[in-house]
Amino acid sequence: MKPYDAIIDAPFGKVGIRADEISVREIVYLPDDTPAIEPRGALTQQAAAQIRRYFDEPSMRFDLPMFVGGTEHQRRVWRGISGIAAGQVWTWPACARDRQRAARGRAGVRLQSAADRDTVP
């Protein structure tokens, strides 16, 4: 796997960022003892700046070009998760109902499974 293009300080530890020339590929939480890496490249610098701003202003909206892989189901779940406003709490059953999937018995499990594979917090 490609090394991180940046590792920045966060209130809870560190955040690792991987990007290419056109999109942010991954943002992950890392332990506090992970050595920092200054952002390399314009997009990584922009991502680091927006993440730092988020720590001070949780209601801000990110406008980074993100690579989003996954299955169609996973992308639907991730879009639903990204629509949760700061300070709002959703449960998996509520998310399933909102996605009109409550009729499927394993909807909550499928949603959790998709969320677990999200590479962008």
C-alpha positions as CSV (number, residue, x, y, z in Angstrom):
1,M,0.0,0.0,0.0
2,K,1.2,3.5,-0.8
3,P,2.6,5.4,2.1
4,Y,0.6,8.3,3.5
5,D,1.0,11.7,1.8
6,A,0.4,13.4,5.1
7,I,-0.1,12.6,8.7
8,I,-1.5,15.5,10.7
9,D,-2.2,16.1,14.4
10,A,-5.8,15.6,15.6
11,P,-7.4,16.1,19.0
12,F,-7.7,12.3,19.4
13,G,-4.3,11.2,17.8
14,K,-3.3,11.6,14.1
15,V,-5.0,11.5,10.7
16,G,-3.4,9.9,7.7
17,I,-4.2,11.1,4.2
18,R,-3.5,9.3,0.9
19,A,-4.2,11.2,-2.4
20,D,-3.2,11.1,-6.0
21,E,-3.2,14.0,-8.5
22,I,-7.0,14.1,-8.9
23,S,-8.7,12.7,-5.7
24,V,-8.3,12.0,-2.0
25,R,-8.1,8.2,-1.8
26,E,-8.2,7.6,1.9
27,I,-8.4,9.4,5.3
28,V,-7.8,7.3,8.4
29,Y,-7.4,7.7,12.1
30,L,-4.0,6.8,13.5
31,P,-2.5,6.4,17.0
32,D,-1.1,9.5,18.6
33,D,2.5,8.1,18.5
34,T,2.5,7.9,14.7
35,P,5.1,10.3,13.4
36,A,3.8,13.4,11.5
37,I,4.4,13.9,7.8
38,E,4.0,17.3,6.2
39,P,1.4,17.3,3.4
40,R,2.9,16.6,0.0
41,G,1.2,18.1,-3.0
42,A,-1.6,20.7,-3.5
43,L,-4.5,18.3,-3.0
44,T,-3.0,16.8,0.2
45,Q,-2.3,20.3,1.5
46,Q,-6.0,21.3,0.8
47,A,-7.2,18.1,2.5
48,A,-5.1,18.7,5.6
49,A,-6.3,22.3,5.8
50,Q,-9.9,21.3,5.6
51,I,-9.5,18.5,8.2
52,R,-7.8,21.0,10.6
53,R,-10.6,23.5,10.0
54,Y,-13.2,20.7,10.8
55,F,-11.6,20.2,14.2
56,D,-12.3,23.8,15.0
57,E,-15.6,24.0,13.2
58,P,-17.4,20.7,13.0
59,S,-20.3,22.1,10.9
60,M,-18.1,23.0,8.0
61,R,-18.6,21.1,4.7
62,F,-15.7,19.4,2.9
63,D,-15.3,20.1,-0.8
64,L,-12.5,17.7,-1.6
65,P,-12.6,15.5,-4.7
66,M,-12.9,12.0,-3.2
67,F,-12.3,8.7,-4.8
68,V,-15.2,6.5,-3.8
69,G,-14.9,2.8,-4.7
70,G,-17.1,0.0,-3.3
71,T,-20.3,-1.6,-4.5
72,E,-23.4,0.4,-5.4
73,H,-24.9,-0.6,-2.0
74,Q,-21.8,0.6,-0.2
75,R,-21.9,3.9,-2.0
76,R,-25.6,4.4,-1.2
77,V,-24.8,3.8,2.5
78,W,-21.8,6.2,2.4
79,R,-23.9,8.9,0.8
80,G,-26.5,8.4,3.5
81,I,-23.8,8.6,6.2
82,S,-22.4,11.8,4.7
83,G,-25.8,13.4,4.9
84,I,-25.9,13.2,8.7
85,A,-25.6,16.7,10.0
86,A,-23.2,17.6,12.8
87,G,-24.8,16.9,16.1
88,Q,-27.4,14.6,14.6
89,V,-27.5,10.9,15.6
90,W,-28.8,8.1,13.4
91,T,-29.2,4.5,14.3
92,W,-28.8,1.7,11.8
93,P,-32.6,0.9,11.8
94,A,-33.3,4.6,11.2
95,C,-30.8,4.7,8.3
96,A,-32.4,1.5,6.9
97,R,-35.8,3.0,7.1
98,D,-34.5,6.2,5.5
99,R,-33.0,4.1,2.7
100,Q,-36.3,2.2,2.3
101,R,-34.6,-1.0,3.2
102,A,-36.4,-1.8,6.5
103,A,-38.3,-4.6,4.8
104,R,-35.1,-6.6,4.4
105,G,-34.3,-8.5,7.6
106,R,-30.6,-8.0,7.5
107,A,-30.7,-4.3,6.5
108,G,-28.9,-3.1,9.7
109,V,-26.2,-5.7,9.3
110,R,-25.7,-4.8,5.6
111,L,-25.5,-1.1,6.5
112,Q,-23.0,-1.7,9.2
113,S,-21.0,-3.9,6.9
114,A,-20.9,-1.2,4.2
115,A,-20.0,1.5,6.7
116,D,-17.1,-0.6,8.0
117,R,-15.6,-0.6,4.5
118,D,-15.8,3.2,4.2
119,T,-12.2,4.6,3.6
120,V,-13.4,8.2,4.3
121,P,-14.5,9.0,7.8
